[in-house]
Amino acid sequence: MEAVDDRLPQIALLGAGYDTRAFRFKTGATKIYELDLAKTQLRKRRLMEHAGIEVPENLKFTSIDFTRDPLKEKLEEIGFDCDRPALFIWEGVTPYLPPEAIESSLKSIASCAAPGSRLVFDYMHTDVLEGRARGFGAREMMKRLSHSDSPVTFHFSLEPEAAEPFIERHGFRVLKHFGEAELNEVLRLASVTMGDRVSVWMNILLAEVPETKTTD
Ligand SMILES: C[S@@+](CC[C@H](N)C(=O)[O-])C[C@H]1O[C@@H](n2cnc3c(N)ncnc32)[C@H](O)[C@@H]1O
């Protein structure tokens, strides 16, 4: 919501999945671009249609496979303007991708992120992926991962100490880095009662593109 309130002209939801923020928020002049695998996107659009929910005028869709499609071109095809600031939200997606796809996508985001743009990026904690985590929610996640008929395989994770340099290498400056404690504090301040607490397996970064870019 801050992006809308701050009048960021564009929001790109990368791997939007069944996120309905673009339908629920009164985003006015802010344009929203949803990208996801064709199959997921098609199913979502059918479900929305079935429920009688119209696509707002400021929302555009395109399919992408982050493991092979060029993100910048995909965005531009549906009208995204790389010369205007934007909020890129890449939430809940990186664990599913091989590291090369994350590298190439981050490069592509950086090449299309005008100064003042922001990126929300979350990542799985390596301790969870490698079975060492003991915190709240980690054990349940590890159990699900190790189940032989689990439909999900995770490929990518970061150590929290490595996350900020990882993002900053691509020309972003990290503004906030939320781990379990910080996320629980945000929820407490917002008086959100989601059962109890957030689990430890995803951390979130908020980064921005400074006025002078320093990509490698
Ligand atoms: C756990 S969902 C997260 C959805 C949404 N961002 C959210 O936070 O609610 C993961 C999403 O990543 C998408 N995804 C997984 N692999 C992908 C790929 N190779 N290319 C594009 N999207 C992918 C899935 O289709 C799915 O929508």
The ligand as an SDF file (V2000), in Angstrom:
LIG
                    3D

 27 29  0  0  0  0  0  0  0  0999 V2000
    3.9550  -19.8090   -3.4170 C   0  0  0  0  0  0  0  0  0  0  0  0
    3.3810  -19.0420   -4.8730 S   0  0  0  0  0  0  0  0  0  0  0  0
    3.5440  -17.3240   -4.4250 C   0  0  0  0  0  0  0  0  0  0  0  0
    2.5100  -16.4970   -5.0860 C   0  0  0  0  0  0  0  0  0  0  0  0
    2.4580  -15.0120   -4.6740 C   0  0  0  0  0  0  0  0  0  0  0  0
    3.6550  -14.2970   -5.0620 N   0  0  0  0  0  0  0  0  0  0  0  0
    2.1880  -14.8750   -3.2100 C   0  0  0  0  0  0  0  0  0  0  0  0
    3.0800  -14.4300   -2.4750 O   0  0  0  0  0  0  0  0  0  0  0  0
    1.0860  -15.2160   -2.7880 O   0  0  0  0  0  0  0  0  0  0  0  0
    4.7100  -19.3370   -6.0190 C   0  0  0  0  0  0  0  0  0  0  0  0
    4.4290  -18.7810   -7.4030 C   0  0  0  0  0  0  0  0  0  0  0  0
    5.6210  -18.8990   -8.1900 O   0  0  0  0  0  0  0  0  0  0  0  0
    5.2480  -19.2350   -9.4980 C   0  0  0  0  0  0  0  0  0  0  0  0
    6.3880  -19.8740  -10.1720 N   0  0  0  0  0  0  0  0  0  0  0  0
    7.0440  -20.9910   -9.7940 C   0  0  0  0  0  0  0  0  0  0  0  0
    8.0020  -21.2870  -10.7040 N   0  0  0  0  0  0  0  0  0  0  0  0
    7.9550  -20.3170  -11.6620 C   0  0  0  0  0  0  0  0  0  0  0  0
    8.6790  -20.0780  -12.8650 C   0  0  0  0  0  0  0  0  0  0  0  0
    9.6520  -20.9090  -13.2780 N   0  0  0  0  0  0  0  0  0  0  0  0
    8.3520  -18.9990  -13.5950 N   0  0  0  0  0  0  0  0  0  0  0  0
    7.3540  -18.1610  -13.2080 C   0  0  0  0  0  0  0  0  0  0  0  0
    6.6360  -18.3300  -12.0780 N   0  0  0  0  0  0  0  0  0  0  0  0
    6.9270  -19.4100  -11.3090 C   0  0  0  0  0  0  0  0  0  0  0  0
    4.0720  -20.1900   -9.3040 C   0  0  0  0  0  0  0  0  0  0  0  0
    3.2950  -20.3200  -10.4650 O   0  0  0  0  0  0  0  0  0  0  0  0
    3.3360  -19.5110   -8.1430 C   0  0  0  0  0  0  0  0  0  0  0  0
    2.3640  -18.6210   -8.5690 O   0  0  0  0  0  0  0  0  0  0  0  0
  1  2  1  0
  2  3  1  0
  2 10  1  0
  3  4  1  0
  4  5  1  0
  5  6  1  0
  5  7  1  0
  7  8  2  0
  7  9  1  0
 10 11  1  0
 11 12  1  0
 11 26  1  0
 12 13  1  0
 13 14  1  0
 13 24  1  0
 14 15  1  0
 14 23  1  0
 15 16  2  0
 16 17  1  0
 17 18  1  0
 17 23  2  0
 18 19  1  0
 18 20  2  0
 20 21  1  0
 21 22  2  0
 22 23  1  0
 24 25  1  0
 24 26  1  0
 26 27  1  0
M  CHG  2   2   1   9  -1
M  END
$$$$
